[in-house]
């Protein structure tokens, strides 16, 4: 009951607002809207639309002001504001009535502009979301392709003809890099590179020879590591 009384009181203030000087009218309209804040747009906006047919220019101007201040919540009032503008087209209108007509046109234009802005913002947000989703899908596809390529690289060598024979040869050459003869160790090191032995297999063997007692074996191992390339 108290809320209803506040609603009625706010309507009365709106009706009185248009009879006040410009500065006071704005303050009174603001006070009235504050009294209406506890009411939902579903209640207040239709009530203000109804006031456009009150027959009192002062009340109509106050209602137009309230609808304009309601923003997008009052977008449904645009047709009625335009109808009000057309309905009050009369050369004999008073200055107050002409002001009301202009205010109705301004209110309708402002509400439509806000509606367009909202639609544009929603379209931009939807477009950005679509772009981000497409970019994420592209990144995911690239990640899947990269993973597939890595898997293929890991599996492919074992599928190559003679792979097992090559691995056995690398193993034997690895053993011979520990031969007592420096010449055999150097020949084995060079053979690993010439065979294009898999980096992950040959590199540890060559690194071990970097600590060889013979300087020329160490040099051969360092040169071989520089020539060896990952597959």
C-alpha positions as a Python dict, from the first residue, in 0.01 Angstrom:
ca = {
    (1, 'X'): (0, 0, 0),
    (2, 'X'): (285, 238, 84),
    (3, 'X'): (450, 166, -251),
    (4, 'X'): (126, 245, -432),
    (5, 'X'): (94, 575, -246),
    (6, 'X'): (450, 663, -347),
    (7, 'X'): (363, 583, -707),
    (8, 'X'): (56, 809, -698),
    (9, 'X'): (258, 1086, -533),
    (10, 'X'): (523, 1063, -802),
    (11, 'X'): (262, 1091, -1076),
    (12, 'X'): (124, 1404, -908),
    (13, 'X'): (471, 1557, -900),
    (14, 'X'): (512, 1481, -1269),
    (15, 'X'): (183, 1652, -1342),
    (16, 'X'): (294, 1958, -1151),
    (17, 'X'): (646, 1966, -1292),
    (18, 'X'): (558, 2113, -1631),
    (19, 'X'): (390, 2414, -1468),
    (20, 'X'): (714, 2517, -1298),
    (21, 'X'): (1000, 2724, -1441),
    (22, 'X'): (1249, 2528, -1646),
    (23, 'X'): (1504, 2474, -1369),
    (24, 'X'): (1246, 2376, -1110),
    (25, 'X'): (1063, 2156, -1362),
    (26, 'X'): (1375, 1949, -1417),
    (27, 'X'): (1425, 1908, -1043),
    (28, 'X'): (1062, 1812, -987),
    (29, 'X'): (1072, 1561, -1273),
    (30, 'X'): (1390, 1411, -1128),
    (31, 'X'): (1226, 1384, -785),
    (32, 'X'): (924, 1217, -940),
    (33, 'X'): (1138, 965, -1124),
    (34, 'X'): (1318, 890, -800),
    (35, 'X'): (981, 808, -647),
    (36, 'X'): (910, 576, -937),
    (37, 'X'): (1239, 388, -921),
    (38, 'X'): (1096, 112, -705),
    (39, 'X'): (850, 40, -984),
    (40, 'X'): (958, -178, -1273),
    (41, 'X'): (964, -47, -1629),
    (42, 'X'): (675, -283, -1704),
    (43, 'X'): (461, -78, -1466),
    (44, 'X'): (596, 275, -1506),
    (45, 'X'): (642, 296, -1883),
    (46, 'X'): (283, 197, -1975),
    (47, 'X'): (156, 446, -1715),
    (48, 'X'): (364, 724, -1871),
    (49, 'X'): (246, 627, -2219),
    (50, 'X'): (-110, 653, -2093),
    (51, 'X'): (-40, 1006, -1968),
    (52, 'X'): (32, 1113, -2328),
    (53, 'X'): (-348, 1116, -2376),
    (54, 'X'): (-426, 1296, -2052),
    (55, 'X'): (-548, 1610, -2228),
    (56, 'X'): (-320, 1825, -2014),
    (57, 'X'): (-12, 1957, -2193),
    (58, 'X'): (166, 1994, -1860),
    (59, 'X'): (106, 1630, -1773),
    (60, 'X'): (201, 1519, -2124),
    (61, 'X'): (529, 1709, -2111),
    (62, 'X'): (611, 1553, -1776),
    (63, 'X'): (531, 1206, -1913),
    (64, 'X'): (749, 1268, -2219),
    (65, 'X'): (1034, 1373, -1990),
    (66, 'X'): (993, 1058, -1782),
    (67, 'X'): (990, 833, -2089),
    (68, 'X'): (1298, 1000, -2228),
    (69, 'X'): (1479, 958, -1899),
    (70, 'X'): (1383, 588, -1883),
    (71, 'X'): (1610, 522, -2182),
    (72, 'X'): (1590, 183, -2352),
    (73, 'X'): (1336, 64, -2097),
    (74, 'X'): (1092, 294, -2276),
    (75, 'X'): (1174, 190, -2633),
    (76, 'X'): (817, 65, -2676),
    (77, 'X'): (699, 425, -2634),
    (78, 'X'): (856, 542, -2963),
    (79, 'X'): (544, 479, -3180),
    (80, 'X'): (324, 660, -2924),
    (81, 'X'): (565, 954, -2906),
    (82, 'X'): (561, 984, -3285),
    (83, 'X'): (183, 954, -3285),
    (84, 'X'): (169, 1230, -3024),
    (85, 'X'): (387, 1447, -3248),
    (86, 'X'): (152, 1393, -3544),
    (87, 'X'): (-164, 1429, -3338),
    (88, 'X'): (-62, 1767, -3198),
    (89, 'X'): (28, 1914, -3539),
    (90, 'X'): (-178, 2233, -3525),
    (91, 'X'): (-75, 2584, -3627),
    (92, 'X'): (-283, 2725, -3344),
    (93, 'X'): (-87, 2535, -3081),
    (94, 'X'): (31, 2731, -2783),
    (95, 'X'): (401, 2767, -2719),
    (96, 'X'): (371, 2506, -2444),
    (97, 'X'): (207, 2259, -2683),
    (98, 'X'): (475, 2323, -2947),
    (99, 'X'): (740, 2259, -2685),
    (100, 'X'): (568, 1933, -2599),
    (101, 'X'): (566, 1830, -2966),
    (102, 'X'): (936, 1901, -3000),
    (103, 'X'): (1012, 1717, -2678),
    (104, 'X'): (817, 1415, -2804),
    (105, 'X'): (1018, 1416, -3128),
    (106, 'X'): (1345, 1455, -2943),
    (107, 'X'): (1251, 1176, -2702),
    (108, 'X'): (1158, 938, -2987),
    (109, 'X'): (1479, 1022, -3174),
    (110, 'X'): (1694, 971, -2865),
    (111, 'X'): (1531, 638, -2781),
    (112, 'X'): (1577, 513, -3139),
    (113, 'X'): (1940, 627, -3139),
    (114, 'X'): (2004, 439, -2815),
    (115, 'X'): (1834, 132, -2961),
    (116, 'X'): (2052, 151, -3273),
    (117, 'X'): (2362, 189, -3058),
    (118, 'X'): (2262, -115, -2856),
    (119, 'X'): (2206, -320, -3171),
    (120, 'X'): (2540, -209, -3314),
    (121, 'X'): (2717, -294, -2989),
    (122, 'X'): (2553, -636, -2985),
    (123, 'X'): (2650, -693, -3347),
    (124, 'X'): (3010, -588, -3277),
    (125, 'X'): (3021, -814, -2972),
    (126, 'X'): (2879, -1105, -3173),
    (127, 'X'): (3125, -1041, -3456),
    (128, 'X'): (3417, -1022, -3214),
    (129, 'X'): (3304, -1341, -3041),
    (130, 'X'): (3280, -1515, -3379),
    (131, 'X'): (3629, -1396, -3476),
    (132, 'X'): (3772, -1510, -3143),
    (133, 'X'): (3602, -1847, -3181),
    (134, 'X'): (3735, -1886, -3536),
    (135, 'X'): (4084, -1786, -3421),
    (136, 'X'): (4069, -2035, -3135),
    (137, 'X'): (3952, -2305, -3378),
    (138, 'X'): (4243, -2220, -3607),
    (139, 'X'): (4488, -2234, -3316),
    (140, 'X'): (4341, -2566, -3206),
    (141, 'X'): (4371, -2699, -3560),
    (142, 'X'): (4733, -2582, -3575),
    (143, 'X'): (4802, -2750, -3240),
    (144, 'X'): (4648, -3073, -3366),
    (145, 'X'): (4849, -3056, -3688),
    (146, 'X'): (5169, -2990, -3493),
    (147, 'X'): (5095, -3282, -3260),
    (148, 'X'): (5024, -3507, -3557),
    (149, 'X'): (5348, -3397, -3723),
    (150, 'X'): (5546, -3468, -3407),
    (151, 'X'): (5385, -3807, -3375),
    (152, 'X'): (5461, -3881, -3738),
    (153, 'X'): (5824, -3776, -3692),
    (154, 'X'): (5851, -3999, -3389),
    (155, 'X'): (5696, -4298, -3563),
    (156, 'X'): (5828, -4249, -3915),
    (157, 'X'): (6193, -4352, -3860),
    (158, 'X'): (6101, -4696, -3732),
    (159, 'X'): (5896, -4747, -4048),
    (160, 'X'): (6183, -4664, -4283),
    (161, 'X'): (6341, -4956, -4478),
    (162, 'X'): (6661, -5071, -4313),
    (163, 'X'): (6590, -4881, -3992),
    (164, 'X'): (6672, -5176, -3771),
    (165, 'X'): (6996, -5237, -3961),
    (166, 'X'): (7092, -4871, -3921),
    (167, 'X'): (7026, -4884, -3549),
    (168, 'X'): (7239, -5195, -3519),
    (169, 'X'): (7520, -5025, -3713),
    (170, 'X'): (7501, -4716, -3490),
    (171, 'X'): (7523, -4941, -3186),
    (172, 'X'): (7833, -5115, -3325),
    (173, 'X'): (7996, -4784, -3417),
    (174, 'X'): (7921, -4658, -3068),
    (175, 'X'): (8108, -4951, -2926),
    (176, 'X'): (8401, -4895, -3161),
    (177, 'X'): (8433, -4530, -3052),
    (178, 'X'): (8573, -4681, -2733),
    (179, 'X'): (8829, -4891, -2920),
    (180, 'X'): (9186, -4869, -2781),
    (181, 'X'): (9308, -4738, -3117),
    (182, 'X'): (9259, -4362, -3167),
    (183, 'X'): (9237, -4415, -3542),
    (184, 'X'): (8949, -4661, -3499),
    (185, 'X'): (8771, -4419, -3266),
    (186, 'X'): (8808, -4136, -3518),
    (187, 'X'): (8693, -4357, -3806),
    (188, 'X'): (8388, -4464, -3606),
    (189, 'X'): (8304, -4102, -3522),
    (190, 'X'): (8322, -4001, -3888),
    (191, 'X'): (8117, -4303, -3988),
    (192, 'X'): (7833, -4198, -3757),
    (193, 'X'): (7810, -3865, -3936),
    (194, 'X'): (7847, -4013, -4283),
    (195, 'X'): (7566, -4258, -4209),
    (196, 'X'): (7345, -3966, -4103),
    (197, 'X'): (7279, -4146, -3779),
    (198, 'X'): (6978, -4022, -3579),
    (199, 'X'): (7082, -3725, -3370),
    (200, 'X'): (6925, -3856, -3049),
    (201, 'X'): (7125, -4181, -3089),
    (202, 'X'): (7458, -4045, -3212),
    (203, 'X'): (7488, -3725, -3008),
    (204, 'X'): (7542, -3897, -2669),
    (205, 'X'): (7811, -4120, -2824),
    (206, 'X'): (7993, -3819, -2971),
    (207, 'X'): (7966, -3613, -2653),
    (208, 'X'): (8133, -3893, -2461),
    (209, 'X'): (8436, -3861, -2693),
    (210, 'X'): (8477, -3492, -2605),
    (211, 'X'): (8660, -3617, -2295),
    (212, 'X'): (8881, -3857, -2491),
    (213, 'X'): (9245, -3882, -2390),
    (214, 'X'): (9357, -3812, -2748),
    (215, 'X'): (9325, -3450, -2862),
    (216, 'X'): (9260, -3547, -3224),
    (217, 'X'): (8973, -3773, -3114),
    (218, 'X'): (8825, -3485, -2917),
    (219, 'X'): (8855, -3262, -3226),
    (220, 'X'): (8691, -3525, -3446),
    (221, 'X'): (8401, -3561, -3198),
    (222, 'X'): (8348, -3184, -3180),
    (223, 'X'): (8350, -3156, -3561),
    (224, 'X'): (8106, -3446, -3589),
    (225, 'X'): (7864, -3288, -3343),
    (226, 'X'): (7872, -2971, -3551),
    (227, 'X'): (7790, -3164, -3868),
    (228, 'X'): (7522, -3382, -3714),
    (229, 'X'): (7168, -3258, -3767),
    (230, 'X'): (6842, -3365, -3597),
    (231, 'X'): (6608, -3550, -3832),
}
